Amino acid sequence: MKGTKVASRYAKALLDLAVEQKKVDSVLGDMHFLLQTNNDAREFELLIASPIIDAEKKIAVFKLVFEQFEEVTMSFVALITKNGREALLPAIAQEFDAQVKSYKGIVPMTLVSAVPLEQETKESIIRKVQGAVKGTLEITEEIDEALIGGFVVKMGDTQIDASVLNQFNNLKQRLTR
């Protein structure tokens, strides 16, 4: 929990810098690349977590690996590393992505169903959700056969569960009281 608060603060600072320099999209691309590198290369993950390798050597490696980064992004990564917080870089990158979406008015929404939904049904659900949300929806679809039928809409801390599994669970609770 503490790490996510710190990552959120660093991401906010980076977003403020990117907005000020009008480089939000390119810095976002840099953060996506950093996160992808972390996810794809176990060696990178070990590098940023290593207390043995000093900050200057890490910064030199980052400059080679991330040579295409914007100057503001590279300076930020170097500062984080000098402060001994480089292990937070993946969390900062994820938080930065979320904050950019919020800044641009994009609301992430996950639509989970037991089977792929028909286009008409999907559009109906999206229309109803869009009416209750300010901003543009970014929709991710998932299939979860455990739902049996129906759907679940997830947006941040909000969840609308119209699945058969949920109805069975509710019925079970009422019958066992």
Secondary structure per residue as TSV (DSSP state, phi and psi in degrees):
chain	resnum	aa	ss	phi	psi
A	1	M	-	360.0	-44.3
A	2	K	H	-62.7	-41.0
A	3	G	H	-61.6	-36.0
A	4	T	H	-72.4	-32.8
A	5	K	H	-66.4	-42.8
A	6	V	H	-64.9	-45.1
A	7	A	H	-60.0	-39.7
A	8	S	H	-63.4	-41.2
A	9	R	H	-66.8	-42.9
A	10	Y	H	-64.3	-41.6
A	11	A	H	-62.5	-39.6
A	12	K	H	-63.2	-42.3
A	13	A	H	-62.8	-42.8
A	14	L	H	-65.4	-40.2
A	15	L	H	-62.4	-43.6
A	16	D	H	-59.4	-43.1
A	17	L	H	-64.4	-43.7
A	18	A	H	-64.6	-40.3
A	19	V	H	-65.0	-45.3
A	20	E	H	-59.2	-38.6
A	21	Q	T	-93.7	3.9
A	22	K	T	56.0	45.5
A	23	K	-	-131.1	33.7
A	24	V	H	-59.9	-48.2
A	25	D	H	-66.6	-40.7
A	26	S	H	-71.6	-35.7
A	27	V	H	-68.3	-36.6
A	28	L	H	-61.7	-42.1
A	29	G	H	-61.0	-40.4
A	30	D	H	-62.1	-43.6
A	31	M	H	-66.6	-37.2
A	32	H	H	-63.7	-42.2
A	33	F	H	-64.7	-42.1
A	34	L	H	-60.7	-45.2
A	35	L	H	-64.7	-41.4
A	36	Q	H	-63.7	-41.8
A	37	T	H	-61.3	-43.7
A	38	N	H	-62.5	-41.1
A	39	N	H	-73.0	-32.3
A	40	D	H	-89.5	-28.7
A	41	A	-	-117.7	105.4
A	42	R	H	-59.4	-32.5
A	43	E	H	-62.6	-38.5
A	44	F	H	-65.2	-43.6
A	45	E	H	-59.2	-42.2
A	46	L	H	-67.5	-37.3
A	47	L	H	-61.0	-50.2
A	48	I	H	-70.6	-23.6
A	49	A	H	-87.9	-12.3
A	50	S	-	-75.2	122.9
A	51	P	S	-82.7	-10.7
A	52	I	S	-79.3	-38.7
A	53	I	S	-79.1	126.6
A	54	D	-	-76.0	163.5
A	55	A	H	-59.7	-40.4
A	56	E	H	-63.1	-39.7
A	57	K	H	-67.9	-39.4
A	58	K	H	-63.0	-43.8
A	59	I	H	-62.4	-40.0
A	60	A	H	-61.7	-42.4
A	61	V	H	-64.8	-44.8
A	62	F	H	-59.5	-39.4
A	63	K	H	-64.9	-33.0
A	64	L	H	-75.1	-46.0
A	65	V	H	-69.9	-38.6
A	66	F	T	-111.0	41.2
A	67	E	T	-61.3	-23.4
A	68	Q	T	-85.3	-2.9
A	69	F	S	-63.8	150.1
A	70	E	-	-60.9	154.0
A	71	E	H	-60.5	-40.3
A	72	V	H	-63.5	-38.8
A	73	T	H	-67.8	-45.4
A	74	M	H	-64.8	-40.5
A	75	S	H	-63.4	-39.2
A	76	F	H	-64.7	-46.8
A	77	V	H	-61.4	-41.0
A	78	A	H	-64.4	-42.7
A	79	L	H	-63.3	-45.0
A	80	I	H	-59.7	-42.4
A	81	T	H	-67.1	-43.1
A	82	K	H	-61.5	-31.3
A	83	N	T	-84.9	2.8
A	84	G	T	74.4	23.0
A	85	R	-	-111.2	17.5
A	86	E	G	-62.4	-23.7
A	87	A	G	-65.3	-19.5
A	88	L	G	-85.3	-6.2
A	89	L	H	-53.3	-45.6
A	90	P	H	-61.7	-40.6
A	91	A	H	-67.1	-37.3
A	92	I	H	-64.8	-42.1
A	93	A	H	-61.8	-43.6
A	94	Q	H	-64.7	-44.3
A	95	E	H	-66.1	-37.5
A	96	F	H	-61.0	-43.7
A	97	D	H	-58.1	-45.9
A	98	A	H	-64.1	-40.6
A	99	Q	H	-70.5	-34.4
A	100	V	H	-65.2	-42.1
A	101	K	H	-59.7	-44.4
A	102	S	H	-63.1	-43.8
A	103	Y	H	-59.1	-39.1
A	104	K	H	-87.7	-1.2
A	105	G	T	78.1	27.6
A	106	I	E	-98.7	127.0
A	107	V	E	-109.1	111.8
A	108	P	E	-69.3	134.4
A	109	M	E	-136.6	133.7
A	110	T	E	-111.1	127.6
A	111	L	E	-110.9	111.8
A	112	V	E	-108.8	132.6
A	113	S	E	-141.4	162.8
A	114	A	S	-73.0	-34.1
A	115	V	S	-135.7	161.0
A	116	P	-	-57.5	131.5
A	117	L	-	-79.4	149.4
A	118	E	-	-67.4	150.3
A	119	Q	H	-56.6	-41.7
A	120	E	H	-63.8	-42.6
A	121	T	H	-64.8	-44.5
A	122	K	H	-60.4	-45.9
A	123	E	H	-64.0	-37.0
A	124	S	H	-63.2	-45.1
A	125	I	H	-62.8	-45.7
A	126	I	H	-63.3	-41.8
A	127	R	H	-59.3	-45.2
A	128	K	H	-65.4	-41.8
A	129	V	H	-68.8	-42.9
A	130	Q	H	-59.0	-34.7
A	131	G	H	-64.6	-24.6
A	132	A	T	-99.8	1.1
A	133	V	-	-124.8	137.8
A	134	K	S	-90.4	127.7
A	135	G	S	117.2	-175.4
A	136	T	E	-100.4	133.1
A	137	L	E	-80.2	137.0
A	138	E	E	-112.1	106.4
A	139	I	E	-97.7	130.7
A	140	T	E	-119.2	130.4
A	141	E	E	-105.8	139.1
A	142	E	E	-133.2	152.8
A	143	I	E	-112.8	128.9
A	144	D	-	-137.1	99.7
A	145	E	G	-62.4	-20.1
A	146	A	G	-64.3	-20.2
A	147	L	G	-68.6	-17.3
A	148	I	-	70.0	-48.5
A	149	G	S	-168.7	174.7
A	150	G	E	79.7	-155.8
A	151	F	E	-155.6	165.3
A	152	V	E	-132.3	131.6
A	153	V	E	-109.8	127.0
A	154	K	E	-121.1	127.7
A	155	M	E	-140.5	106.4
A	156	G	T	58.7	-121.6
A	157	D	T	-88.2	-4.0
A	158	T	E	-96.7	138.4
A	159	Q	E	-139.3	128.8
A	160	I	E	-110.6	114.4
A	161	D	E	-109.8	102.4
A	162	A	E	-113.9	39.7
A	163	S	E	-95.5	157.3
A	164	V	H	-65.3	-39.0
A	165	L	H	-57.2	-43.7
A	166	N	H	-64.5	-40.8
A	167	Q	H	-65.1	-39.4
A	168	F	H	-62.6	-44.0
A	169	N	H	-63.2	-41.7
A	170	N	H	-63.1	-43.6
A	171	L	H	-62.8	-42.5
A	172	K	H	-60.1	-43.2
A	173	Q	H	-63.1	-42.7
A	174	R	H	-66.8	-36.7
A	175	L	H	-77.1	-24.9
A	176	T	T	-96.4	8.0
A	177	R	-	-79.9	360.0
